[in-house]
Amino acid sequence: MNMPASPVQDGDPVYLDHNATTPVDPRVVKAMLPFLTSGFGNPSSEHAYATGPRAALARARRQVAALVGADAEEIVFTGSGSEANNLALRGAVLAAGDRRRRVITQVTEHPAVLETCRALHRLHGAEVTYLPVDERGLVDPADLVEALDDRTAVVSVMAANNETGTLQPVADLARLAHDHGALFHCDAAQAAGKVPVDARALGADLLTLVGHKMYAPKGVAALLVRTGVRLEPLVYGGGQERGLRAGTESVALAVALGTAAALAAEELADGGARQVGELRDRLHRRLAQEFPGRVHLNGCDRRRLPNTLNISIDGTTGHGLLAAAPALAASTGSACHSGATTPSPVLSAMGLDDTRALAAVRLSLGRWTTPADVDRAAGALIDAVHALAPAGADGHGAGHGPGRASGHEVGHGAGYWSATL
C-alpha cells in the first residue's frame, strides 16, 4: 500500500488517540477537493453540472457498501454516527408501531445509543432493557435470551467498545434477536476499517460507520439499512437518501467517506490490522516489563481491536499520568468523557473499582503509528510514572524484569484474528 506522509509533524506529541478521531488521510482530501470547487452541482439536478456529482455520490455509496458487505442501495449517508444511531433506533421503534415498543441494548454502549434509548422511553413510552457485561466488557448471549420477547422492536449492541476495544459476539446476538422477530442494530464506528466487518455474516439489519474514525473528515457517516427494513425518517423533506434523510447531500463528504472506506479495505487486505496489533503489544510489553505487577489490562485480552490498549498503572491516575507526559496525546477514556473526574461508566460497568478505573488510560494506535512512536510513548509514560509514584512510594517498587499485566499474557498482537464479531 502506497502510504503518504503522516499528517502529524516531527516534534509534535505522539498521537495515540485514534479512537477519538483520526487524522484526515491526504488521499481522502485529494479525492474530495474537486467537489468543493468545480464539481459543485446538486446531484439531484438534471443538467450537466449534476452529472459528475451524481456519479461520485453513487461511487462513494458502492465503496462504503463494499467495506461492510452490503449493497450500494442499502447505504444511507448521514452527518454523524450519532445521527445514524438515532435514525436506526428511533426509526425502528416508530416504524414498528404500538405492538413492538421495546429496545434492548447494553450498558457500555456509546452515549449516542444510550441517550437515544432514554429519549425513546421519555418521549415515546418505549421500554428499554440494558444488558450487563462481564469483567471483560462482554455481553452474555444468555442474558439477551432472557430479555427478548415478542414486543422487542430492535436490539442494539456495538461491534467494538470505544474505550477498551472489546469485540462483542455480534453474530450470536443478532441471531437471537431474529429468532424473536426483532431487528438488530450494530454501531460499528470503532470496528469498521480496523477489523473485517461483514454485515451479512453478522446478521446486522442496521449498521453504523463513521468517517472521522477511519481517516475521513468529521461531519459524515453512514447507516446501512438492509433491504426490506422499514424505518421512520429522522429528517423529512425532499426524499434524498431513500427518503430517510432529507437534504441535499454533501457530495464532497460522501466522496471522502467512500475513499476512506476503499483505503481501509485495501489496508485490511494488506495485513495492516496485524501490524498495528504488533505495535500495540510492543507498547504493552514495554510498560509491563518496567512495572511488573502494576500494569492492569482493562477489557478483553484477545477479543479486542488490534489498535486499542486500555491499562491502569498502580499509583497513578489517568489524568495525572497524561498531564505528566506532554509528549503523548492520548485519552483517559472515551473522548465524550475527557476531563471528567468520575470513573468511566464503561469501566465501572465492568466491575472495576474506582481507583483502578480512575487510573485508566486509553492508548489507540493508527495508520501512521511507527515503532519509534511506540517507544517514545512508552518512554514518556515510564518517566511520568516514576515522577508520580517513585519506586517504593506505594508499596509497588518499579523494576525491569519480565512482566505480565493483570494476569493477561502480553504479546497477542493478532489474537483478535481468531475471534469473530
C-alpha positions as CSV (number, residue, x, y, z in Angstrom):
1,M,0.0,0.0,0.0
2,N,1.5,3.4,-1.1
3,M,1.3,5.3,2.2
4,P,1.5,9.1,2.1
5,A,3.5,11.0,4.8
6,S,1.9,11.3,8.2
7,P,-0.2,14.4,8.8
8,V,1.5,14.6,12.3
9,Q,4.6,16.7,12.2
10,D,8.0,15.8,13.5
11,G,8.3,17.1,17.1
12,D,4.6,17.0,17.8
13,P,3.3,14.8,20.6
14,V,2.9,11.1,19.7
15,Y,-0.7,10.8,18.7
16,L,-2.3,7.7,20.3
17,D,-5.9,8.8,20.4
18,H,-7.2,7.4,17.1
19,N,-10.4,6.0,18.8
20,A,-11.3,9.6,19.5
21,T,-10.6,10.8,15.9
22,T,-8.2,10.1,13.1
23,P,-6.2,12.5,11.0
24,V,-7.6,13.0,7.6
25,D,-5.7,10.9,5.0
26,P,-4.2,13.2,2.3
27,R,-5.6,10.8,-0.3
28,V,-9.1,11.5,1.1
29,V,-8.5,15.2,0.9
30,K,-7.4,14.9,-2.7
31,A,-10.5,12.9,-3.7
32,M,-13.0,15.4,-2.1
33,L,-11.4,18.7,-3.2
34,P,-12.9,18.8,-6.7
35,F,-16.4,18.7,-5.2
36,L,-15.7,21.8,-3.1
37,T,-14.7,23.7,-6.3
38,S,-15.7,22.8,-9.8
39,G,-17.9,19.9,-9.0
40,F,-20.4,22.0,-7.1
41,G,-23.6,20.8,-8.8
42,N,-26.6,19.4,-7.0
43,P,-26.6,15.6,-7.6
44,S,-30.5,15.7,-7.8
45,S,-30.5,18.2,-10.7
46,E,-30.9,17.1,-14.3
47,H,-28.3,19.3,-16.1
48,A,-24.7,18.8,-16.9
49,Y,-23.4,20.2,-13.7
50,A,-25.1,17.4,-11.8
51,T,-23.6,14.5,-13.8
52,G,-20.2,14.4,-12.1
53,P,-21.5,14.9,-8.5
54,R,-24.3,12.3,-9.1
55,A,-21.8,9.7,-10.4
56,A,-19.4,10.5,-7.5
57,L,-22.1,10.0,-4.9
58,A,-23.0,6.6,-6.4
59,R,-19.4,5.6,-6.5
60,A,-19.0,6.6,-2.8
61,R,-22.0,4.5,-1.9
62,R,-20.6,1.5,-3.6
63,Q,-17.2,1.9,-1.8
64,V,-18.8,2.2,1.6
65,A,-21.0,-0.8,0.9
66,A,-18.0,-2.9,-0.2
67,L,-16.3,-2.3,3.1
68,V,-19.1,-3.8,5.1
69,G,-20.5,-6.4,2.8
70,A,-23.6,-4.5,1.7
71,D,-25.4,-3.4,-1.5
72,A,-24.9,0.2,-2.5
73,E,-28.6,1.0,-2.3
74,E,-28.5,-0.1,1.4
75,I,-26.2,2.8,2.4
76,V,-27.7,6.0,3.7
77,F,-25.3,8.9,4.2
78,T,-25.7,10.9,7.5
79,G,-23.9,13.8,9.2
80,S,-22.5,11.8,12.1
81,G,-22.5,8.5,13.9
82,S,-24.9,9.9,16.5
83,E,-27.4,10.8,13.7
84,A,-27.1,7.3,12.2
85,N,-27.7,5.7,15.6
86,N,-30.7,7.9,16.1
87,L,-32.1,7.1,12.7
88,A,-31.6,3.3,13.4
89,L,-33.2,3.2,16.8
90,R,-35.9,5.9,16.7
91,G,-36.7,4.9,13.1
92,A,-37.1,1.2,14.0
93,V,-39.2,1.8,17.1
94,L,-41.6,4.3,15.5
95,A,-42.0,2.2,12.3
96,A,-42.8,-0.9,14.4
97,G,-46.0,0.7,15.8
98,D,-47.5,0.0,19.2
99,R,-47.1,-3.8,19.1
100,R,-43.3,-3.6,19.4
101,R,-42.2,-0.7,21.7
102,R,-39.2,-2.4,23.3
103,V,-35.5,-1.8,22.8
104,I,-32.7,-3.9,24.2
105,T,-29.1,-2.6,24.4
106,Q,-26.2,-3.0,26.8
107,V,-24.6,-0.8,29.5
108,T,-21.3,0.0,27.8
109,E,-22.8,1.3,24.6
110,H,-21.8,4.8,23.3
111,P,-23.9,7.7,24.6
112,A,-25.3,8.1,21.1
113,V,-27.2,4.8,21.6
114,L,-27.8,5.1,25.4
115,E,-29.2,8.7,25.2
116,T,-31.4,7.8,22.2
117,C,-32.8,4.9,24.2
118,R,-33.6,7.2,27.1
119,A,-35.3,9.7,24.8
120,L,-37.4,6.9,23.2
121,H,-38.5,6.0,26.7
122,R,-39.2,9.6,27.7
123,L,-40.9,10.8,24.5
124,H,-42.5,7.6,23.1
125,G,-43.0,5.3,26.1
126,A,-40.6,2.7,24.8
127,E,-39.5,0.1,27.3
128,V,-35.7,-0.2,27.4
129,T,-33.6,-3.1,28.8
130,Y,-29.9,-2.6,29.5
131,L,-27.9,-5.9,29.4
132,P,-25.0,-6.2,31.8
133,V,-21.4,-7.0,30.8
134,D,-18.8,-9.2,32.5
135,E,-15.3,-8.0,33.7
136,R,-14.0,-8.1,30.1
137,G,-16.9,-6.0,28.8
138,L,-18.6,-8.8,27.0
139,V,-22.4,-9.4,26.8
140,D,-23.5,-12.9,27.7
141,P,-25.9,-14.1,25.0
142,A,-27.9,-15.9,27.7
143,D,-28.8,-12.5,29.1
144,L,-30.2,-11.5,25.8
145,V,-32.2,-14.7,25.6
146,E,-33.8,-13.9,28.9
147,A,-34.6,-10.3,27.9
148,L,-36.1,-10.9,24.5
149,D,-39.8,-11.2,23.8
150,D,-42.2,-10.6,21.0
151,R,-42.6,-6.9,22.0
152,T,-38.9,-6.2,21.1
153,A,-38.5,-3.9,18.1
154,V,-34.7,-3.7,18.0
155,V,-31.6,-4.9,19.7
156,S,-28.6,-2.6,19.6
157,V,-25.1,-3.9,20.5
158,M,-21.9,-2.2,19.3
159,A,-19.2,-4.2,17.4
160,A,-16.3,-2.8,19.4
161,N,-16.1,-0.7,22.5
162,N,-14.6,2.7,22.0
163,E,-12.7,2.7,25.4
164,T,-11.5,-0.9,25.8
165,G,-11.7,-2.2,22.2
166,T,-13.7,-5.3,23.4
167,L,-15.3,-7.1,20.4
168,Q,-18.9,-8.3,21.1
169,P,-20.3,-11.6,19.8
170,V,-22.4,-9.7,17.4
171,A,-23.4,-12.6,15.1
172,D,-24.6,-14.7,18.1
173,L,-26.6,-11.8,19.4
174,A,-28.2,-10.9,16.1
175,R,-29.3,-14.5,15.5
176,L,-31.1,-14.5,18.9
177,A,-32.8,-11.2,18.1
178,H,-34.0,-12.5,14.7
179,D,-35.4,-15.6,16.4
180,H,-37.9,-13.2,18.1
181,G,-38.6,-11.1,15.0
182,A,-36.6,-8.2,16.2
183,L,-34.2,-6.1,14.2
184,F,-30.5,-5.9,15.1
185,H,-28.5,-2.7,15.0
186,C,-24.8,-2.6,15.4
187,D,-22.8,0.5,16.0
188,A,-19.6,-0.4,14.1
189,A,-18.0,3.1,14.3
190,Q,-14.9,1.7,16.0
191,A,-14.7,-1.6,14.2
192,A,-15.2,-0.6,10.6
193,G,-11.8,-0.3,8.9
194,K,-9.9,-1.8,11.8
195,V,-11.2,-5.4,11.6
196,P,-13.2,-7.1,8.9
197,V,-16.9,-6.2,9.2
198,D,-19.4,-8.1,7.1
199,A,-22.9,-7.0,7.9
200,R,-24.5,-10.0,6.2
201,A,-22.3,-12.5,8.1
202,L,-23.0,-10.7,11.3
203,G,-26.7,-10.6,10.7
204,A,-26.9,-6.8,11.1
205,D,-30.1,-5.2,9.8
206,L,-28.8,-1.8,10.6
207,L,-25.1,-0.9,11.0
208,T,-23.4,2.5,11.7
209,L,-20.0,3.6,10.5
210,V,-18.3,6.9,10.9
211,G,-16.0,8.9,8.7
212,H,-13.7,10.6,11.3
213,K,-12.9,7.2,12.9
214,M,-11.4,6.0,9.6
215,Y,-9.4,8.9,8.2
216,A,-12.2,11.0,6.6
217,P,-13.3,14.4,7.9
218,K,-15.8,14.9,10.7
219,G,-19.3,15.5,9.6
220,V,-20.0,12.4,7.6
221,A,-21.2,8.9,8.5
222,A,-23.4,6.2,7.1
223,L,-26.2,3.8,8.2
224,L,-26.5,0.5,6.4
225,V,-30.3,-0.2,6.2
226,R,-30.8,-3.7,5.0
227,T,-33.2,-4.0,2.1
228,G,-36.8,-4.5,3.4
229,V,-36.2,-2.9,6.7
230,R,-38.7,-0.1,7.5
231,L,-37.7,3.0,9.4
232,E,-39.4,6.2,10.2
233,P,-37.3,9.0,8.8
234,L,-35.3,11.2,11.1
235,V,-35.3,14.2,8.7
236,Y,-38.3,14.9,6.5
237,G,-38.2,16.7,3.2
238,G,-37.1,16.2,-0.4
239,G,-36.7,12.4,-0.4
240,Q,-32.9,12.1,-0.6
241,E,-31.2,9.0,0.8
242,R,-34.2,6.7,0.2
243,G,-36.5,9.2,1.9
244,L,-34.8,8.5,5.3
245,R,-32.5,11.6,5.5
246,A,-33.8,14.6,3.5
247,G,-31.5,17.4,2.5
248,T,-29.1,17.9,-0.4
249,E,-26.2,15.5,0.1
250,S,-22.7,16.8,0.7
251,V,-21.0,15.2,-2.2
252,A,-17.5,16.1,-1.0
253,L,-18.0,14.5,2.3
254,A,-19.6,11.4,0.8
255,V,-16.7,11.1,-1.5
256,A,-14.4,11.4,1.4
257,L,-16.1,8.6,3.3
258,G,-16.2,6.4,0.2
259,T,-12.5,7.0,-0.4
260,A,-11.7,6.3,3.2
261,A,-13.7,3.1,3.0
262,A,-11.8,1.9,-0.1
263,L,-8.4,2.7,1.6
264,A,-9.4,0.8,4.7
265,A,-10.4,-2.2,2.7
266,E,-7.1,-2.2,0.9
267,E,-5.2,-1.8,4.2
268,L,-7.0,-4.7,5.8
269,A,-6.2,-6.9,2.8
270,D,-2.5,-5.9,3.2
271,G,-2.4,-7.0,6.8
272,G,-2.5,-3.6,8.4
273,A,-4.5,-4.7,11.3
274,R,-2.0,-7.4,12.2
275,Q,0.9,-4.8,12.0
276,V,-0.8,-2.3,14.3
277,G,-1.6,-5.1,16.7
278,E,2.0,-6.0,17.0
279,L,2.9,-2.4,17.8
280,R,0.1,-2.2,20.4
281,D,1.6,-5.3,22.1
282,R,5.1,-3.8,21.9
283,L,3.9,-0.9,23.9
284,H,2.1,-3.1,26.4
285,R,5.2,-5.3,26.9
286,R,7.5,-2.3,27.5
287,L,5.2,-0.9,30.2
288,A,4.6,-4.3,31.9
289,Q,8.3,-5.1,31.9
290,E,9.1,-1.7,33.5
291,F,6.4,-2.0,36.2
292,P,5.8,-5.8,36.8
293,G,2.6,-6.4,38.7
294,R,1.5,-2.8,38.4
295,V,0.1,-2.7,34.9
296,H,-3.5,-3.9,34.5
297,L,-5.2,-4.5,31.2
298,N,-8.8,-3.3,31.1
299,G,-11.1,-5.2,28.8
300,C,-10.6,-8.5,26.9
301,D,-7.1,-9.7,26.1
302,R,-8.0,-11.4,22.8
303,R,-11.4,-10.2,21.7
304,R,-10.5,-6.6,21.1
305,L,-9.5,-4.2,18.4
306,P,-5.9,-4.6,17.3
307,N,-5.1,-0.9,17.9
308,T,-6.5,-0.4,21.4
309,L,-4.7,-0.7,24.7
310,N,-6.6,0.4,27.9
311,I,-4.5,0.0,31.0
312,S,-4.3,1.2,34.6
313,I,-1.0,1.6,36.3
314,D,-0.9,1.3,40.1
315,G,0.0,4.5,42.0
316,T,-1.3,6.8,39.2
317,T,-4.5,8.5,37.9
318,G,-5.1,8.7,34.2
319,H,-5.4,12.4,34.2
320,G,-2.3,12.9,36.3
321,L,-0.3,10.4,34.1
322,L,-1.2,12.1,30.8
323,A,-0.6,15.6,32.3
324,A,2.9,14.4,33.3
325,A,3.5,13.0,29.8
326,P,3.1,16.1,27.4
327,A,5.0,14.2,24.7
328,L,2.0,11.9,24.3
329,A,-1.6,12.7,23.2
330,A,-4.0,10.0,24.5
331,S,-7.2,9.7,26.5
332,T,-8.3,8.7,29.9
333,G,-11.5,7.1,28.4
334,S,-13.8,7.9,25.6
335,A,-13.5,11.4,24.2
336,C,-17.0,12.1,25.3
337,H,-15.9,11.9,29.0
338,S,-12.5,13.5,28.7
339,G,-11.8,15.9,31.6
340,A,-14.3,14.1,33.9
341,T,-13.2,13.3,37.4
342,T,-15.6,10.5,37.9
343,P,-14.8,6.9,36.8
344,S,-15.6,5.9,33.3
345,P,-19.1,4.4,33.2
346,V,-17.8,1.7,30.9
347,L,-15.1,0.6,33.3
348,S,-17.5,0.9,36.3
349,A,-20.0,-1.3,34.4
350,M,-17.2,-3.9,34.0
351,G,-16.8,-4.0,37.8
352,L,-13.6,-2.1,38.1
353,D,-13.2,-0.3,41.4
354,D,-12.9,3.5,41.4
355,T,-9.1,3.5,42.0
356,R,-8.4,1.3,39.0
357,A,-10.9,3.0,36.8
358,L,-9.6,6.5,37.6
359,A,-6.1,5.2,36.7
360,A,-7.1,4.1,33.2
361,V,-5.6,5.5,30.1
362,R,-6.6,4.5,26.5
363,L,-3.8,4.3,24.0
364,S,-5.2,3.8,20.5
365,L,-2.8,3.5,17.6
366,G,-3.4,4.3,13.9
367,R,-2.3,4.2,10.3
368,W,0.9,6.2,10.8
369,T,2.0,4.9,14.2
370,T,5.6,3.6,14.0
371,P,7.8,1.6,16.3
372,A,9.7,4.8,17.1
373,D,6.4,6.4,18.1
374,V,5.6,3.4,20.4
375,D,9.0,3.6,22.0
376,R,8.7,7.3,22.5
377,A,5.3,7.0,24.0
378,A,6.4,4.2,26.3
379,G,9.4,6.3,27.5
380,A,7.1,9.3,28.2
381,L,4.7,7.1,30.3
382,I,7.6,5.4,32.1
383,D,9.1,8.8,33.0
384,A,5.7,10.1,34.1
385,V,5.0,7.1,36.4
386,H,8.4,7.4,38.0
387,A,7.8,11.1,38.6
388,L,4.3,10.5,40.1
389,A,5.0,7.3,42.0
390,P,8.7,6.8,42.8
391,A,9.9,3.3,43.5
392,G,8.6,2.1,46.8
393,A,6.3,5.1,47.3
394,D,3.1,3.0,47.1
395,G,4.5,-0.4,48.1
396,H,4.9,-1.4,44.4
397,G,8.6,-0.8,43.7
398,A,9.3,-0.3,40.0
399,G,11.5,-2.9,38.3
400,H,12.9,-4.1,35.0
401,G,12.2,-7.8,34.9
402,P,9.7,-9.6,32.6
403,G,6.2,-8.8,33.5
404,R,2.5,-9.6,33.0
405,A,-0.4,-7.3,33.1
406,S,-3.3,-8.2,35.4
407,G,-2.8,-11.9,34.8
408,H,-3.1,-11.5,31.0
409,E,-0.1,-12.7,28.9
410,V,1.3,-9.8,26.9
411,G,2.0,-10.4,23.2
412,H,-1.2,-11.4,21.5
413,G,-0.7,-9.0,18.6
414,A,-3.2,-10.6,16.3
415,G,-5.1,-12.6,18.9
416,Y,-8.4,-11.0,17.9
417,W,-8.0,-12.6,14.5
418,S,-9.3,-15.9,15.7
419,A,-12.3,-14.2,17.2
420,T,-15.4,-13.4,15.4
421,L,-17.8,-10.5,16.0
